Structures are given as C-alpha cells and as structure tokens.
Amino acid sequence: MPVARRLQWTFNSWKDLGENYLIGREFWSQAESERNGLLYRQVYQRLLDDPASPCHQCAWDLNLNGKGGASTTPPSTSGIMTGETVDQPVTSGEFGSATMCVALSRGQ
C-alpha cells in the first residue's frame, strides 16, 4: 500500500494521475509518443468517459491507512522509486488504475 498512498498524496484525482502519467511518458520517450501516444491518450479518455471504469468505481480519496483515519503526513518514499521492497515489490503495471483499484478493494 505504500505506493498507493504515495500516489494518493501526490495527485488530486484519477484524472490528475492519468494526465501526469501521459506527460511523463511523453517526456520519457518522444519517439514512443509519436509512434503510439495517440493510442494511450484514447485509452485514457475511454477510462474517463466510461462510468464502469475503475476510476469511477474506486474513489480516489479511499482511506488507505487501515483502521485509523486519513493521515496528514506524507507517506514515506523509501524504496518507491528505487524498486526496493517496501511492503511488496513494485512490479510492471502496478500503477494501472484497474490494478490499483482491485488491490485496494482486496485490502492489499
């Protein structure tokens, strides 16, 4: 859950997360963005438009702190960007909204 808490603390909404992901992807590789960036933007837009998508089914402000209330302290960044194990290893695709929503609903 540390990655999910960090995302929630950093971004304001699923839309904010998605827009920043796309900007970061374009910054990472202009060539890849020219090749298939439009596809990524279309998929992102479909997620925003579809009422059944995870970004509409899973509240952004879901309490990720367990029994207690929402924390006012930012989560630790230890291991998040380095790929070190924090609670669970960060794996490819872990940041997808559908994956995150499923993990949250299962309490992982």
MIDO-754089 format. One record per atom (N, C-alpha, C): residue number from 1; residue in three letters; atom name; x, y negated, z negated; chain. Coordinates in nm, 4 decimals, padded with zeros to 6 digits, always signed. Last residue first. Layout:
BEGIN
+--------+-------+------+----------+----------+----------+-------+
! drenpa ! filum ! dogu !     east !    north !       up ! nulum !
+--------+-------+------+----------+----------+----------+-------+
!    NUM !   Ala !   CA !        X !        Y !        Z !     A !
...
+--------+-------+------+----------+----------+----------+-------+
//
This chain:
BEGIN
+--------+-------+------+----------+----------+----------+-------+
! drenpa ! filum ! dogu !     east !    north !       up ! nulum !
+--------+-------+------+----------+----------+----------+-------+
!    108 !   Gln !    N ! -00.5084 ! +00.4968 ! +00.0126 !     A !
!    108 !   Gln !   CA ! -00.3653 ! +00.5253 ! +00.0264 !     A !
!    108 !   Gln !    C ! -00.2846 ! +00.3983 ! +00.0191 !     A !
!    107 !   Gly !    N ! -00.7848 ! +00.4984 ! +00.0061 !     A !
!    107 !   Gly !   CA ! -00.7124 ! +00.4604 ! -00.1143 !     A !
!    107 !   Gly !    C ! -00.5647 ! +00.4891 ! -00.1081 !     A !
!    106 !   Arg !    N ! -00.9288 ! +00.5358 ! +00.2295 !     A !
!    106 !   Arg !   CA ! -00.8904 ! +00.6579 ! +00.1581 !     A !
!    106 !   Arg !    C ! -00.8138 ! +00.6282 ! +00.0300 !     A !
!    105 !   Ser !    N ! -00.9491 ! +00.2810 ! +00.3236 !     A !
!    105 !   Ser !   CA ! -01.0720 ! +00.3475 ! +00.2829 !     A !
!    105 !   Ser !    C ! -01.0447 ! +00.4764 ! +00.2070 !     A !
!    104 !   Leu !    N ! -00.6828 ! +00.2310 ! +00.3899 !     A !
!    104 !   Leu !   CA ! -00.7453 ! +00.1567 ! +00.2805 !     A !
!    104 !   Leu !    C ! -00.8702 ! +00.2295 ! +00.2315 !     A !
!    103 !   Ala !    N ! -00.6484 ! +00.4011 ! +00.6091 !     A !
!    103 !   Ala !   CA ! -00.5659 ! +00.4200 ! +00.4893 !     A !
!    103 !   Ala !    C ! -00.6300 ! +00.3511 ! +00.3690 !     A !
!    102 !   Val !    N ! -00.8331 ! +00.2847 ! +00.7845 !     A !
!    102 !   Val !   CA ! -00.8525 ! +00.4232 ! +00.7408 !     A !
!    102 !   Val !    C ! -00.7735 ! +00.4482 ! +00.6136 !     A !
!    101 !   Cys !    N ! -00.7119 ! +00.0338 ! +00.8174 !     A !
!    101 !   Cys !   CA ! -00.8468 ! +00.0426 ! +00.7617 !     A !
!    101 !   Cys !    C ! -00.8738 ! +00.1850 ! +00.7099 !     A !
!    100 !   Met !    N ! -00.4692 ! +00.1024 ! +00.9374 !     A !
!    100 !   Met !   CA ! -00.4698 ! +00.0371 ! +00.8061 !     A !
!    100 !   Met !    C ! -00.6064 ! +00.0507 ! +00.7409 !     A !
!     99 !   Thr !    N ! -00.5578 ! +00.2106 ! +01.1780 !     A !
!     99 !   Thr !   CA ! -00.4809 ! +00.2934 ! +01.0850 !     A !
!     99 !   Thr !    C ! -00.4844 ! +00.2347 ! +00.9457 !     A !
!     98 !   Ala !    N ! -00.6801 ! -00.0157 ! +01.2893 !     A !
!     98 !   Ala !   CA ! -00.7578 ! +00.1058 ! +01.2651 !     A !
!     98 !   Ala !    C ! -00.6876 ! +00.1943 ! +01.1640 !     A !
!     97 !   Ser !    N ! -00.4693 ! -00.1994 ! +01.3093 !     A !
!     97 !   Ser !   CA ! -00.5821 ! -00.2273 ! +01.2206 !     A !
!     97 !   Ser !    C ! -00.6632 ! -00.1024 ! +01.1905 !     A !
!     96 !   Gly !    N ! -00.1323 ! -00.0856 ! +01.2850 !     A !
!     96 !   Gly !   CA ! -00.2548 ! -00.0979 ! +01.3629 !     A !
!     96 !   Gly !    C ! -00.3744 ! -00.1150 ! +01.2713 !     A !
!     95 !   Phe !    N ! +00.0939 ! -00.0357 ! +01.1406 !     A !
!     95 !   Phe !   CA ! +00.0376 ! -00.1689 ! +01.1278 !     A !
!     95 !   Phe !    C ! -00.0897 ! -00.1868 ! +01.2093 !     A !
!     94 !   Glu !    N ! +00.1846 ! +00.2124 ! +01.2025 !     A !
!     94 !   Glu !   CA ! +00.1242 ! +00.1947 ! +01.0703 !     A !
!     94 !   Glu !    C ! +00.0560 ! +00.0599 ! +01.0567 !     A !
!     93 !   Gly !    N ! +00.3234 ! +00.2502 ! +01.4360 !     A !
!     93 !   Gly !   CA ! +00.1788 ! +00.2452 ! +01.4441 !     A !
!     93 !   Gly !    C ! +00.1096 ! +00.2197 ! +01.3116 !     A !
!     92 !   Ser !    N ! +00.5883 ! +00.4202 ! +01.2834 !     A !
!     92 !   Ser !   CA ! +00.5387 ! +00.3560 ! +01.4035 !     A !
!     92 !   Ser !    C ! +00.3864 ! +00.3623 ! +01.4065 !     A !
!     91 !   Thr !    N ! +00.5977 ! +00.3844 ! +00.9256 !     A !
!     91 !   Thr !   CA ! +00.6101 ! +00.4599 ! +01.0488 !     A !
!     91 !   Thr !    C ! +00.5524 ! +00.3821 ! +01.1647 !     A !
!     90 !   Val !    N ! +00.7499 ! +00.3499 ! +00.6212 !     A !
!     90 !   Val !   CA ! +00.6818 ! +00.2753 ! +00.7266 !     A !
!     90 !   Val !    C ! +00.7053 ! +00.3504 ! +00.8564 !     A !
!     89 !   Pro !    N ! +00.6996 ! +00.5863 ! +00.3568 !     A !
!     89 !   Pro !   CA ! +00.7796 ! +00.5317 ! +00.4656 !     A !
!     89 !   Pro !    C ! +00.6930 ! +00.4563 ! +00.5657 !     A !
!     88 !   Gln !    N ! +00.5527 ! +00.4641 ! +00.0562 !     A !
!     88 !   Gln !   CA ! +00.5528 ! +00.5619 ! +00.1634 !     A !
!     88 !   Gln !    C ! +00.6387 ! +00.5041 ! +00.2749 !     A !
!     87 !   Asp !    N ! +00.6462 ! +00.2801 ! -00.1168 !     A !
!     87 !   Asp !   CA ! +00.5564 ! +00.3823 ! -00.1696 !     A !
!     87 !   Asp !    C ! +00.5515 ! +00.4987 ! -00.0722 !     A !
!     86 !   Val !    N ! +00.9166 ! +00.2505 ! +00.0255 !     A !
!     86 !   Val !   CA ! +00.8662 ! +00.1739 ! -00.0878 !     A !
!     86 !   Val !    C ! +00.7706 ! +00.2664 ! -00.1623 !     A !
!     85 !   Thr !    N ! +01.1986 ! +00.3373 ! +00.2064 !     A !
!     85 !   Thr !   CA ! +01.0762 ! +00.3862 ! +00.1452 !     A !
!     85 !   Thr !    C ! +01.0397 ! +00.2972 ! +00.0277 !     A !
!     84 !   Glu !    N ! +01.3062 ! +00.0987 ! +00.4514 !     A !
!     84 !   Glu !   CA ! +01.3305 ! +00.1821 ! +00.3343 !     A !
!     84 !   Glu !    C ! +01.1960 ! +00.2286 ! +00.2788 !     A !
!     83 !   Gly !    N ! +01.2675 ! -00.0763 ! +00.6553 !     A !
!     83 !   Gly !   CA ! +01.2247 ! +00.0607 ! +00.6800 !     A !
!     83 !   Gly !    C ! +01.2536 ! +00.1537 ! +00.5636 !     A !
!     82 !   Thr !    N ! +01.3147 ! -00.3416 ! +00.6226 !     A !
!     82 !   Thr !   CA ! +01.4309 ! -00.2560 ! +00.6453 !     A !
!     82 !   Thr !    C ! +01.3931 ! -00.1129 ! +00.6768 !     A !
!     81 !   Met !    N ! +01.0839 ! -00.4709 ! +00.5601 !     A !
!     81 !   Met !   CA ! +01.1437 ! -00.4997 ! +00.6894 !     A !
!     81 !   Met !    C ! +01.2609 ! -00.4067 ! +00.7215 !     A !
!     80 !   Ile !    N ! +01.0268 ! -00.3423 ! +00.3069 !     A !
!     80 !   Ile !   CA ! +00.9284 ! -00.3562 ! +00.4130 !     A !
!     80 !   Ile !    C ! +00.9933 ! -00.3779 ! +00.5491 !     A !
!     79 !   Gly !    N ! +01.2139 ! -00.3357 ! +00.1013 !     A !
!     79 !   Gly !   CA ! +01.2002 ! -00.2204 ! +00.1877 !     A !
!     79 !   Gly !    C ! +01.1082 ! -00.2389 ! +00.3056 !     A !
!     78 !   Ser !    N ! +01.0604 ! -00.5786 ! -00.0813 !     A !
!     78 !   Ser !   CA ! +01.1625 ! -00.4757 ! -00.0877 !     A !
!     78 !   Ser !    C ! +01.1297 ! -00.3587 ! +00.0032 !     A !
!     77 !   Thr !    N ! +00.8830 ! -00.7743 ! -00.1080 !     A !
!     77 !   Thr !   CA ! +00.9207 ! -00.7431 ! +00.0297 !     A !
!     77 !   Thr !    C ! +01.0255 ! -00.6334 ! +00.0331 !     A !
!     76 !   Ser !    N ! +00.6064 ! -00.7647 ! -00.3334 !     A !
!     76 !   Ser !   CA ! +00.7493 ! -00.7521 ! -00.3070 !     A !
!     76 !   Ser !    C ! +00.7737 ! -00.7196 ! -00.1607 !     A !
!     75 !   Pro !    N ! +00.3282 ! -00.9910 ! -00.2961 !     A !
!     75 !   Pro !   CA ! +00.3873 ! -00.8581 ! -00.3115 !     A !
!     75 !   Pro !    C ! +00.5352 ! -00.8595 ! -00.2790 !     A !
!     74 !   Pro !    N ! +00.2764 ! -01.2961 ! -00.4798 !     A !
!     74 !   Pro !   CA ! +00.3011 ! -01.2259 ! -00.3532 !     A !
!     74 !   Pro !    C ! +00.3633 ! -01.0897 ! -00.3778 !     A !
!     73 !   Thr !    N ! +00.0260 ! -01.3217 ! -00.7249 !     A !
!     73 !   Thr !   CA ! +00.1686 ! -01.3106 ! -00.6990 !     A !
!     73 !   Thr !    C ! +00.1909 ! -01.2391 ! -00.5671 !     A !
!     72 !   Thr !    N ! -00.2308 ! -01.2985 ! -00.7798 !     A !
!     72 !   Thr !   CA ! -00.1900 ! -01.4303 ! -00.7309 !     A !
!     72 !   Thr !    C ! -00.0413 ! -01.4333 ! -00.7022 !     A !
!     71 !   Ser !    N ! -00.4351 ! -01.0163 ! -00.6997 !     A !
!     71 !   Ser !   CA ! -00.3122 ! -01.0714 ! -00.7539 !     A !
!     71 !   Ser !    C ! -00.2870 ! -01.2098 ! -00.6971 !     A !
!     70 !   Ala !    N ! -00.7650 ! -00.9295 ! -00.7861 !     A !
!     70 !   Ala !   CA ! -00.6700 ! -00.9763 ! -00.6856 !     A !
!     70 !   Ala !    C ! -00.5506 ! -01.0412 ! -00.7545 !     A !
!     69 !   Gly !    N ! -00.7925 ! -00.7050 ! -01.0697 !     A !
!     69 !   Gly !   CA ! -00.8419 ! -00.7988 ! -00.9688 !     A !
!     69 !   Gly !    C ! -00.7332 ! -00.8358 ! -00.8702 !     A !
!     68 !   Gly !    N ! -00.7209 ! -00.3514 ! -01.1214 !     A !
!     68 !   Gly !   CA ! -00.7241 ! -00.4933 ! -01.1558 !     A !
!     68 !   Gly !    C ! -00.7804 ! -00.5774 ! -01.0440 !     A !
!     67 !   Lys !    N ! -00.7185 ! -00.1028 ! -00.9913 !     A !
!     67 !   Lys !   CA ! -00.8192 ! -00.1317 ! -01.0930 !     A !
!     67 !   Lys !    C ! -00.8329 ! -00.2806 ! -01.1228 !     A !
!     66 !   Gly !    N ! -00.5811 ! -00.1977 ! -00.6784 !     A !
!     66 !   Gly !   CA ! -00.6281 ! -00.0910 ! -00.7657 !     A !
!     66 !   Gly !    C ! -00.7317 ! -00.1403 ! -00.8640 !     A !
!     65 !   Asn !    N ! -00.5259 ! -00.4021 ! -00.5035 !     A !
!     65 !   Asn !   CA ! -00.4481 ! -00.3933 ! -00.6270 !     A !
!     65 !   Asn !    C ! -00.4983 ! -00.2880 ! -00.7235 !     A !
!     64 !   Leu !    N ! -00.6654 ! -00.4773 ! -00.2867 !     A !
!     64 !   Leu !   CA ! -00.5613 ! -00.3756 ! -00.2664 !     A !
!     64 !   Leu !    C ! -00.4785 ! -00.3519 ! -00.3917 !     A !
!     63 !   Asn !    N ! -00.9805 ! -00.5671 ! -00.2018 !     A !
!     63 !   Asn !   CA ! -00.8894 ! -00.5634 ! -00.3162 !     A !
!     63 !   Asn !    C ! -00.7924 ! -00.4472 ! -00.2995 !     A !
!     62 !   Leu !    N ! -01.0214 ! -00.7138 ! +00.1166 !     A !
!     62 !   Leu !   CA ! -01.0397 ! -00.5963 ! +00.0330 !     A !
!     62 !   Leu !    C ! -00.9367 ! -00.5955 ! -00.0799 !     A !
!     61 !   Asp !    N ! -01.0229 ! -00.9188 ! +00.3015 !     A !
!     61 !   Asp !   CA ! -00.9903 ! -00.9516 ! +00.1627 !     A !
!     61 !   Asp !    C ! -01.0196 ! -00.8372 ! +00.0648 !     A !
!     60 !   Trp !    N ! -01.1119 ! -00.8004 ! +00.5379 !     A !
!     60 !   Trp !   CA ! -00.9723 ! -00.8432 ! +00.5264 !     A !
!     60 !   Trp !    C ! -00.9337 ! -00.8637 ! +00.3806 !     A !
!     59 !   Ala !    N ! -01.3173 ! -00.5148 ! +00.5444 !     A !
!     59 !   Ala !   CA ! -01.2993 ! -00.6545 ! +00.5032 !     A !
!     59 !   Ala !    C ! -01.1516 ! -00.6875 ! +00.4859 !     A !
!     58 !   Cys !    N ! -01.3863 ! -00.3247 ! +00.8119 !     A !
!     58 !   Cys !   CA ! -01.2982 ! -00.3239 ! +00.6942 !     A !
!     58 !   Cys !    C ! -01.2668 ! -00.4688 ! +00.6570 !     A !
!     57 !   Gln !    N ! -01.5366 ! -00.3717 ! +01.0343 !     A !
!     57 !   Gln !   CA ! -01.5844 ! -00.2704 ! +00.9403 !     A !
!     57 !   Gln !    C ! -01.5066 ! -00.2710 ! +00.8087 !     A !
!     56 !   His !    N ! -01.4053 ! -00.5448 ! +01.1957 !     A !
!     56 !   His !   CA ! -01.5369 ! -00.5864 ! +01.1479 !     A !
!     56 !   His !    C ! -01.5911 ! -00.4902 ! +01.0417 !     A !
!     55 !   Cys !    N ! -01.1736 ! -00.4141 ! +01.2540 !     A !
!     55 !   Cys !   CA ! -01.1607 ! -00.5499 ! +01.1986 !     A !
!     55 !   Cys !    C ! -01.2958 ! -00.6060 ! +01.1532 !     A !
!     54 !   Pro !    N ! -01.2605 ! -00.1701 ! +01.3659 !     A !
!     54 !   Pro !   CA ! -01.2132 ! -00.1743 ! +01.2273 !     A !
!     54 !   Pro !    C ! -01.2034 ! -00.3151 ! +01.1699 !     A !
!     53 !   Ser !    N ! -01.5629 ! -00.2248 ! +01.5583 !     A !
!     53 !   Ser !   CA ! -01.4171 ! -00.2118 ! +01.5460 !     A !
!     53 !   Ser !    C ! -01.3751 ! -00.2237 ! +01.3996 !     A !
!     52 !   Ala !    N ! -01.8284 ! -00.2694 ! +01.5984 !     A !
!     52 !   Ala !   CA ! -01.7925 ! -00.1412 ! +01.5379 !     A !
!     52 !   Ala !    C ! -01.6418 ! -00.1255 ! +01.5185 !     A !
!     51 !   Pro !    N ! -01.8482 ! -00.5105 ! +01.7341 !     A !
!     51 !   Pro !   CA ! -01.8902 ! -00.5066 ! +01.5936 !     A !
!     51 !   Pro !    C ! -01.8540 ! -00.3755 ! +01.5230 !     A !
!     50 !   Asp !    N ! -01.6024 ! -00.6248 ! +01.9444 !     A !
!     50 !   Asp !   CA ! -01.6816 ! -00.5049 ! +01.9149 !     A !
!     50 !   Asp !    C ! -01.7197 ! -00.5004 ! +01.7668 !     A !
!     49 !   Asp !    N ! -01.4312 ! -00.8457 ! +01.9632 !     A !
!     49 !   Asp !   CA ! -01.5683 ! -00.8555 ! +02.0133 !     A !
!     49 !   Asp !    C ! -01.6585 ! -00.7402 ! +01.9707 !     A !
!     48 !   Leu !    N ! -01.1817 ! -00.7677 ! +01.8656 !     A !
!     48 !   Leu !   CA ! -01.2508 ! -00.8819 ! +01.8053 !     A !
!     48 !   Leu !    C ! -01.3990 ! -00.8862 ! +01.8419 !     A !
!     47 !   Leu !    N ! -01.1225 ! -00.5566 ! +02.0370 !     A !
!     47 !   Leu !   CA ! -01.1334 ! -00.5314 ! +01.8932 !     A !
!     47 !   Leu !    C ! -01.2088 ! -00.6445 ! +01.8239 !     A !
!     46 !   Arg !    N ! -01.1052 ! -00.6996 ! +02.2766 !     A !
!     46 !   Arg !   CA ! -01.2110 ! -00.5989 ! +02.2601 !     A !
!     46 !   Arg !    C ! -01.2316 ! -00.5657 ! +02.1126 !     A !
!     45 !   Gln !    N ! -00.8760 ! -00.8487 ! +02.2279 !     A !
!     45 !   Gln !   CA ! -01.0041 ! -00.9172 ! +02.2425 !     A !
!     45 !   Gln !    C ! -01.1215 ! -00.8211 ! +02.2248 !     A !
!     44 !   Tyr !    N ! -00.6861 ! -00.6393 ! +02.2268 !     A !
!     44 !   Tyr !   CA ! -00.7049 ! -00.7234 ! +02.1082 !     A !
!     44 !   Tyr !    C ! -00.8416 ! -00.7927 ! +02.1132 !     A !
!     43 !   Val !    N ! -00.7090 ! -00.5573 ! +02.4916 !     A !
!     43 !   Val !   CA ! -00.7424 ! -00.4641 ! +02.3832 !     A !
!     43 !   Val !    C ! -00.7696 ! -00.5414 ! +02.2543 !     A !
!     42 !   Gln !    N ! -00.6170 ! -00.7901 ! +02.6186 !     A !
!     42 !   Gln !   CA ! -00.7524 ! -00.7403 ! +02.6447 !     A !
!     42 !   Gln !    C ! -00.7982 ! -00.6449 ! +02.5344 !     A !
!     41 !   Arg !    N ! -00.3550 ! -00.8070 ! +02.5244 !     A !
!     41 !   Arg !   CA ! -00.4490 ! -00.9142 ! +02.4926 !     A !
!     41 !   Arg !    C ! -00.5933 ! -00.8694 ! +02.5143 !     A !
!     40 !   Tyr !    N ! -00.2485 ! -00.5750 ! +02.6407 !     A !
!     40 !   Tyr !   CA ! -00.2502 ! -00.5894 ! +02.4950 !     A !
!     40 !   Tyr !    C ! -00.3509 ! -00.6961 ! +02.4523 !     A !
!     39 !   Leu !    N ! -00.2765 ! -00.6444 ! +02.9146 !     A !
!     39 !   Leu !   CA ! -00.3456 ! -00.5271 ! +02.8597 !     A !
!     39 !   Leu !    C ! -00.3577 ! -00.5379 ! +02.7074 !     A !
!     38 !   Leu !    N ! -00.0999 ! -00.8591 ! +02.9315 !     A !
!     38 !   Leu !   CA ! -00.2425 ! -00.8810 ! +02.9544 !     A !
!     38 !   Leu !    C ! -00.3248 ! -00.7653 ! +02.8983 !     A !
!     37 !   Gly !    N ! +00.1511 ! -00.7382 ! +02.8971 !     A !
!     37 !   Gly !   CA ! +00.0968 ! -00.8264 ! +02.7934 !     A !
!     37 !   Gly !    C ! -00.0521 ! -00.8508 ! +02.8073 !     A !
!     36 !   Asn !    N ! +00.2972 ! -00.5812 ! +03.0719 !     A !
!     36 !   Asn !   CA ! +00.1704 ! -00.5289 ! +03.0204 !     A !
!     36 !   Asn !    C ! +00.1080 ! -00.6135 ! +02.9091 !     A !
!     35 !   Arg !    N ! +00.5005 ! -00.7459 ! +03.1950 !     A !
!     35 !   Arg !   CA ! +00.4604 ! -00.6180 ! +03.2534 !     A !
!     35 !   Arg !    C ! +00.3229 ! -00.5722 ! +03.2053 !     A !
!     34 !   Glu !    N ! +00.5346 ! -00.9622 ! +03.0314 !     A !
!     34 !   Glu !   CA ! +00.4980 ! -00.9872 ! +03.1713 !     A !
!     34 !   Glu !    C ! +00.4439 ! -00.8597 ! +03.2356 !     A !
!     33 !   Ser !    N ! +00.6093 ! -00.8248 ! +02.8021 !     A !
!     33 !   Ser !   CA ! +00.4871 ! -00.9045 ! +02.8015 !     A !
!     33 !   Ser !    C ! +00.4407 ! -00.9358 ! +02.9431 !     A !
!     32 !   Glu !    N ! +00.8515 ! -00.7172 ! +02.8829 !     A !
!     32 !   Glu !   CA ! +00.7412 ! -00.6275 ! +02.8500 !     A !
!     32 !   Glu !    C ! +00.6084 ! -00.7030 ! +02.8514 !     A !
!     31 !   Ala !    N ! +00.9926 ! -00.9630 ! +02.9140 !     A !
!     31 !   Ala !   CA ! +00.9751 ! -00.8712 ! +03.0270 !     A !
!     31 !   Ala !    C ! +00.8592 ! -00.7746 ! +03.0023 !     A !
!     30 !   Gln !    N ! +00.9978 ! -01.0695 ! +02.6593 !     A !
!     30 !   Gln !   CA ! +00.9227 ! -01.1402 ! +02.7623 !     A !
!     30 !   Gln !    C ! +00.8956 ! -01.0482 ! +02.8807 !     A !
!     29 !   Ser !    N ! +00.9975 ! -00.9332 ! +02.3620 !     A !
!     29 !   Ser !   CA ! +01.0333 ! -00.8959 ! +02.4982 !     A !
!     29 !   Ser !    C ! +00.9438 ! -00.9656 ! +02.5995 !     A !
!     28 !   Trp !    N ! +00.9586 ! -01.0830 ! +02.1235 !     A !
!     28 !   Trp !   CA ! +01.0466 ! -00.9657 ! +02.1254 !     A !
!     28 !   Trp !    C ! +01.0903 ! -00.9322 ! +02.2665 !     A !
!     27 !   Phe !    N ! +00.7647 ! -01.2680 ! +02.1941 !     A !
!     27 !   Phe !   CA ! +00.8978 ! -01.3152 ! +02.1571 !     A !
!     27 !   Phe !    C ! +00.9987 ! -01.2016 ! +02.1660 !     A !
!     26 !   Glu !    N ! +00.5496 ! -01.0950 ! +02.2313 !     A !
!     26 !   Glu !   CA ! +00.5965 ! -01.1757 ! +02.3436 !     A !
!     26 !   Glu !    C ! +00.7380 ! -01.2281 ! +02.3172 !     A !
!     25 !   Arg !    N ! +00.5282 ! -00.9980 ! +01.9694 !     A !
!     25 !   Arg !   CA ! +00.5581 ! -00.9046 ! +02.0790 !     A !
!     25 !   Arg !    C ! +00.6112 ! -00.9795 ! +02.2011 !     A !
!     24 !   Gly !    N ! +00.4547 ! -01.2308 ! +01.8338 !     A !
!     24 !   Gly !   CA ! +00.5807 ! -01.1631 ! +01.8018 !     A !
!     24 !   Gly !    C ! +00.6231 ! -01.0672 ! +01.9109 !     A !
!     23 !   Ile !    N ! +00.2040 ! -01.2753 ! +01.9504 !     A !
!     23 !   Ile !   CA ! +00.3108 ! -01.3754 ! +01.9640 !     A !
!     23 !   Ile !    C ! +00.4465 ! -01.3114 ! +01.9380 !     A !
!     22 !   Leu !    N ! +00.0703 ! -01.0439 ! +01.8620 !     A !
!     22 !   Leu !   CA ! +00.0891 ! -01.0681 ! +02.0052 !     A !
!     22 !   Leu !    C ! +00.1992 ! -01.1712 ! +02.0305 !     A !
!     21 !   Tyr !    N ! +00.0786 ! -01.0834 ! +01.5833 !     A !
!     21 !   Tyr !   CA ! +00.1391 ! -00.9639 ! +01.6425 !     A !
!     21 !   Tyr !    C ! +00.1690 ! -00.9890 ! +01.7900 !     A !
!     20 !   Asn !    N ! -00.0712 ! -01.3172 ! +01.5624 !     A !
!     20 !   Asn !   CA ! +00.0707 ! -01.3205 ! +01.5290 !     A !
!     20 !   Asn !    C ! +00.1442 ! -01.1986 ! +01.5816 !     A !
!     19 !   Glu !    N ! -00.3222 ! -01.2169 ! +01.6370 !     A !
!     19 !   Glu !   CA ! -00.2599 ! -01.3236 ! +01.7148 !     A !
!     19 !   Glu !    C ! -00.1102 ! -01.3305 ! +01.6882 !     A !
!     18 !   Gly !    N ! -00.3641 ! -01.0248 ! +01.4312 !     A !
!     18 !   Gly !   CA ! -00.3558 ! -00.9856 ! +01.5716 !     A !
!     18 !   Gly !    C ! -00.2874 ! -01.0898 ! +01.6569 !     A !
!     17 !   Leu !    N ! -00.3723 ! -01.1886 ! +01.1980 !     A !
!     17 !   Leu !   CA ! -00.2725 ! -01.0819 ! +01.2120 !     A !
!     17 !   Leu !    C ! -00.2534 ! -01.0444 ! +01.3583 !     A !
!     16 !   Asp !    N ! -00.5969 ! -01.3474 ! +01.2630 !     A !
!     16 !   Asp !   CA ! -00.4656 ! -01.4098 ! +01.2409 !     A !
!     16 !   Asp !    C ! -00.3535 ! -01.3070 ! +01.2560 !     A !
!     15 !   Lys !    N ! -00.7936 ! -01.1457 ! +01.2693 !     A !
!     15 !   Lys !   CA ! -00.7661 ! -01.2265 ! +01.3882 !     A !
!     15 !   Lys !    C ! -00.6277 ! -01.2911 ! +01.3778 !     A !
!     14 !   Trp !    N ! -00.7957 ! -01.0567 ! +01.0085 !     A !
!     14 !   Trp !   CA ! -00.7552 ! -00.9622 ! +01.1133 !     A !
!     14 !   Trp !    C ! -00.7169 ! -01.0399 ! +01.2390 !     A !
!     13 !   Ser !    N ! -00.6562 ! -01.3333 ! +00.8145 !     A !
!     13 !   Ser !   CA ! -00.7649 ! -01.2513 ! +00.8673 !     A !
!     13 !   Ser !    C ! -00.7091 ! -01.1495 ! +00.9652 !     A !
!     12 !   Asn !    N ! -00.4307 ! -01.4646 ! +00.7229 !     A !
!     12 !   Asn !   CA ! -00.5615 ! -01.5043 ! +00.6694 !     A !
!     12 !   Asn !    C ! -00.6751 ! -01.4118 ! +00.7089 !     A !
!     11 !   Phe !    N ! -00.1163 ! -01.3150 ! +00.6145 !     A !
!     11 !   Phe !   CA ! -00.2121 ! -01.3581 ! +00.7164 !     A !
!     11 !   Phe !    C ! -00.3483 ! -01.3848 ! +00.6533 !     A !
!     10 !   Thr !    N ! +00.0221 ! -01.2501 ! +00.3774 !     A !
!     10 !   Thr !   CA ! +00.0858 ! -01.3318 ! +00.4815 !     A !
!     10 !   Thr !    C ! -00.0148 ! -01.3906 ! +00.5795 !     A !
!      9 !   Trp !    N ! -00.1376 ! -01.0837 ! +00.2239 !     A !
!      9 !   Trp !   CA ! -00.0853 ! -01.2063 ! +00.1622 !     A !
!      9 !   Trp !    C ! -00.0354 ! -01.3033 ! +00.2703 !     A !
!      8 !   Gln !    N ! -00.1800 ! -00.8721 ! +00.3990 !     A !
!      8 !   Gln !   CA ! -00.2939 ! -00.9479 ! +00.3488 !     A !
!      8 !   Gln !    C ! -00.2493 ! -01.0815 ! +00.2899 !     A !
!      7 !   Leu !    N ! +00.0816 ! -00.7773 ! +00.4295 !     A !
!      7 !   Leu !   CA ! +00.0084 ! -00.8295 ! +00.5454 !     A !
!      7 !   Leu !    C ! -00.1070 ! -00.9178 ! +00.4998 !     A !
!      6 !   Arg !    N ! +00.1277 ! -00.6923 ! +00.1665 !     A !
!      6 !   Arg !   CA ! +00.2115 ! -00.7981 ! +00.2245 !     A !
!      6 !   Arg !    C ! +00.1427 ! -00.8599 ! +00.3468 !     A !
!      5 !   Arg !    N ! -00.0598 ! -00.4889 ! +00.1393 !     A !
!      5 !   Arg !   CA ! -00.0687 ! -00.6072 ! +00.0529 !     A !
!      5 !   Arg !    C ! +00.0114 ! -00.7229 ! +00.1108 !     A !
!      4 !   Ala !    N ! +00.0400 ! -00.3105 ! +00.3323 !     A !
!      4 !   Ala !   CA ! -00.0943 ! -00.3664 ! +00.3482 !     A !
!      4 !   Ala !    C ! -00.1102 ! -00.4918 ! +00.2627 !     A !
!      3 !   Val !    N ! +00.2855 ! -00.2490 ! +00.2140 !     A !
!      3 !   Val !   CA ! +00.2824 ! -00.3132 ! +00.3457 !     A !
!      3 !   Val !    C ! +00.1464 ! -00.3790 ! +00.3678 !     A !
!      2 !   Pro !    N ! +00.2124 ! -00.1223 ! -00.0263 !     A !
!      2 !   Pro !   CA ! +00.2864 ! -00.2489 ! -00.0295 !     A !
!      2 !   Pro !    C ! +00.2844 ! -00.3207 ! +00.1049 !     A !
!      1 !   Met !    N ! +00.0787 ! +00.1200 ! +00.0000 !     A !
!      1 !   Met !   CA ! +00.0000 ! +00.0000 ! +00.0000 !     A !
!      1 !   Met !    C ! +00.0835 ! -00.1274 ! +00.0000 !     A !
+--------+-------+------+----------+----------+----------+-------+
//
